[in-house]
Amino acid sequence: MTNHQLKAEGDINLTEARTRWHGSLSSETSEILAKDSRIFLHQSLSTPCLDVLTGCEGVYIINHNGRKIFDFHGNNLHQVGHKNPYVIDAIKKQLDELSFSPRRYTNIKAINLANRLSALAPPDLNRVLFAPGGAEANSMALKLARIVTGKHKVLSMWGSFHGAGLDTISASGESGFRKNIGPLLPGVEHVPAVDTYRPLWENDSNQEALVRYIRYVFETEGDIGAFIAETIRNTDVQVPPISFWQQVRALCNEFGVLLILDEIPIWLGRTGKMFAFEHFGIVPDMVTIGKGLGGGIIPMAALITKDSYNVAIEHSIGHFTHEKSPVGSAAALAVLNFMEKENLLQQSQTKETYIYKRLAAMKERFPIIGDIRGIGLLWAIELVTDRNTKERAYAEAEYIMYQCLENGLSFKVSKGNVITLAPPLIITMKELEEALNILENAFTNQLHRNETK
């Protein structure tokens, strides 16, 4: 078993732990998984499948055998919970009225949603364009930046993800999407990513060296039109210091670079605020949102930008069939109404305190935990074999993941050793306690397993 096999939760991750997991599944489930494997193209991060789902509700996904599993992954679109009745009722009502709006027509639901998003954003961000997914929203932002600035070059971060289209993987920095693809979009420059646990430069916890690096690229290239980045890195939860984004905002102003913040998985209260950039006291030139916008039911994303950038009348920067989906807009409005009605932003902040206390206590108890970091209801637990060397604990992370799955908790493992926890915002304190108990028991079992070796 190679380290390469352990580093990704995808089709190269055919380890003994996965084999044991599949051996524990029912024969009927295994048969369905085999059918899936035969008909779908295989791809990393999606293949082979872990299990077969037949239902979902609230904080749970439900497998083929009727077992409920806490969903602390949810592809980051389950803020208001799975199969939210409030959202489903709004969708059903809209289907009875207007199910589709052809391009070059409009509808009241789409206009109301655009106005609502503009009202939620800072005053400068008051123009909206919808897209069927986050990659398309980022693609629109990159195209609009070229039109606005007249410059085609883009700066982004290594390790970032902005969508799986050819243009967006060019502006991203994840090797799994770029390797062996061939020529990518020209004019994209990369800088290192924020890493608060393993800073690239020694004694650079405030990312000052990274800010200087960005300045260097702006100065030497001279014709960078846009800097696209994730405000907070979602997959392994990198929360930059406040000063970082404030300095980057100032640099973009100084060099005439548009700041595009990709908040597709982290907006909508995931961090305790509607937009993550609110934590840093800045306003981007463009922000892209998605995932939870459609309530986990309808694919829906959006670009929000400035009125002064409404200069693309001679270009088609989106041109999507479902550009102003009345059903998607109805779902999104219901999501926003439900969040306001249930005060989910405040709940996210309250639950943040509880999660931090629980994870901090686990770090004290389990030497394998090198770092915990998070904000709102987005948390990461970095596993290491040695806290001094910070060597990544790949096999241990996989063991804990399958232990938790067996006991009813699902989450994503990033970078092979980072447990990422993103529960629905609607989770109750009792459910949160139960899920974290499953996680703590898995760490206990792993500790005992090490002691008996």
Buried (B, 14 or more C-beta within 10 A) or exposed (E): EEEEBBBBBBBBBEBEBBEEBBEEBEEEBBEBBEEEEEEEEEEBBEBBBBBBEEEBBBBBBBBBEEEBBBBBBBEBBBBBBBBBEBBBEBBEEBEEEBEEBEEEEEBEBBEBBBEBBBEBBBEBBBBBBBBBBBBBBBBBBBBBBBBBBEBBBBBBBEBBBBBBBBBBBBBBBBEBBEEEEEEBBEBBBBBBBBBBBEBBEEEBEBBBBBBEBBBEBBEEBEBBBBBBBBBBBBBBBBBBBEBBBBBBBEBBEEBEBBBBBBBBBBBBBBBBBBBBBBBBEBBBBBBBBBBBBBBBBBBBBBBBBBEEBEEBEEEEBBEBEBBBBBBBBBBBBBBBBBBEEBEBBEBBBEBBEEBBEBBEEBBEEBEBBBBBBBBBBBBBBBBBBEEEEBEBBBBBBBBBBBBBBBBBBBBBBBBBBBBBBBBBBBBEEEBBEBBBEBBBBBBBBBBEEBEEE
